[in-house]
Amino acid sequence: MQFLQCLLPSSTQLHLDSCDIDQNSYQLTLSVSSTQTTVPSPLCGTFTQRVHSRYQRTITDLPCVDFRLRLLVQVCKFFCPNPDCHRRIFTERIPAVVAPWDRKTIRLVQRLQSIGLALGGAAAARLGHGLGYFDYGSSILNQLQRLSLPTFETPTMLGVNDFAFQKGHTYGTILVNLETHQPIALLADRKAETLADWLKAHPGIEVLSRDRSKTYKKAMEEGTPGAIQVADRFHSIQKLKRNSQDCFVELQSRIKSS
């Protein structure tokens, strides 16, 4: 029991009451109870000890040695002593274990998000299944959608290019910090007005890298007229390749005709 107590997402806020092992379905069920006696109201923050009732939450946790781990958590509902609070009765929250209304522990959600960020949807689902995260194929993308976008500083060198939401149909614009090689924004389309508005809202860019698109050129001249525009490496090499091929074809025709 002491070992199983150590497996809990929080050894201070949760107490292990009992355990059950189902060897046929490879599932480990731990019945636990909250050790919190004084909790704050989620609205006004007033602390209270007055219990209204108790109920059980079912939460999925990280797998343990190929066994799915399920937590049956006994939590309390409390009365809020603040007469001005709009929520007279509230359920205690265990912020170190699980988010409100969630059915997965925080550490499981973080693990799914890490896998999803590294591999994407389908590949992350395959790896997750191999690691014992059962039936989490679609939820990996759902967990990624819950992440807040990272903050960024306006770079001095910005790369601009288009990308396909649906190849041949819908395209957007990707903006990349050329100093860190990290994408910083995705624009919904590749119109000049959209890019120009973004550039106006983020002053300080000194160098802009783009393809030979006249639309992007117009947007850059309007959004950051003082920035230097350069051709990106990919399109420069692509143009050099085409020019070299044309040159060799012309030389070959001259050699044959001579």
Secondary structure as the mmCIF struct_conf table of DSSP 4:
data_model
#
loop_
_struct_conf.conf_type_id
_struct_conf.id
_struct_conf.beg_label_comp_id
_struct_conf.beg_label_asym_id
_struct_conf.beg_label_seq_id
_struct_conf.end_label_comp_id
_struct_conf.end_label_asym_id
_struct_conf.end_label_seq_id
HELX_RH_AL_P HELX_RH_AL_P1 GLN A 2 LEU A 7
BEND BEND1 LEU A 8 PRO A 9
TURN_TY1_P TURN_TY1_P1 SER A 11 GLN A 13
STRN STRN1 LEU A 14 ASP A 22
TURN_TY1_P TURN_TY1_P2 GLN A 23 TYR A 26
STRN STRN2 GLN A 27 SER A 34
BEND BEND2 THR A 37 THR A 38
STRN STRN3 VAL A 39 PRO A 40
TURN_TY1_P TURN_TY1_P3 PRO A 42 CYS A 44
STRN STRN4 PHE A 47 THR A 48
STRN STRN5 VAL A 51 CYS A 64
TURN_TY1_P TURN_TY1_P4 VAL A 65 ASP A 66
STRN STRN6 PHE A 67 PHE A 79
TURN_TY1_P TURN_TY1_P5 PRO A 83 ASP A 84
BEND BEND3 HIS A 86 HIS A 86
BEND BEND4 ARG A 88 ARG A 88
STRN STRN7 ILE A 89 THR A 91
TURN_TY1_P TURN_TY1_P6 PRO A 95 VAL A 97
STRN STRN8 VAL A 98 VAL A 98
TURN_TY1_P TURN_TY1_P7 PRO A 100 TRP A 101
BEND BEND5 ARG A 103 ARG A 103
STRN STRN9 LYS A 104 THR A 105
HELX_RH_AL_P HELX_RH_AL_P2 ILE A 106 LEU A 119
HELX_RH_AL_P HELX_RH_AL_P3 GLY A 121 GLY A 130
TURN_TY1_P TURN_TY1_P8 LEU A 131 GLY A 132
TURN_TY1_P TURN_TY1_P9 PHE A 134 ASP A 135
HELX_RH_AL_P HELX_RH_AL_P4 GLY A 137 GLN A 145
TURN_TY1_P TURN_TY1_P10 ARG A 146 ARG A 146
BEND BEND6 LEU A 147 LEU A 147
HELX_LH_PP_P HELX_LH_PP_P1 SER A 148 THR A 151
HELX_LH_PP_P HELX_LH_PP_P2 GLU A 153 PRO A 155
BEND BEND7 THR A 156 THR A 156
STRN STRN10 MET A 157 GLN A 166
TURN_TY1_P TURN_TY1_P11 LYS A 167 HIS A 169
STRN STRN11 THR A 170 ASN A 177
TURN_TY1_P TURN_TY1_P12 LEU A 178 HIS A 181
STRN STRN12 GLN A 182 LEU A 187
BEND BEND8 ALA A 188 ASP A 189
HELX_RH_AL_P HELX_RH_AL_P5 ALA A 192 ALA A 201
BEND BEND9 HIS A 202 HIS A 202
STRN STRN13 VAL A 207 ARG A 210
BEND BEND10 ARG A 212 ARG A 212
HELX_RH_AL_P HELX_RH_AL_P6 LYS A 214 GLY A 223
TURN_TY1_P TURN_TY1_P13 PRO A 225 GLY A 226
BEND BEND11 ALA A 227 ALA A 227
STRN STRN14 ILE A 228 ALA A 231
HELX_RH_AL_P HELX_RH_AL_P7 ARG A 233 SER A 257
#
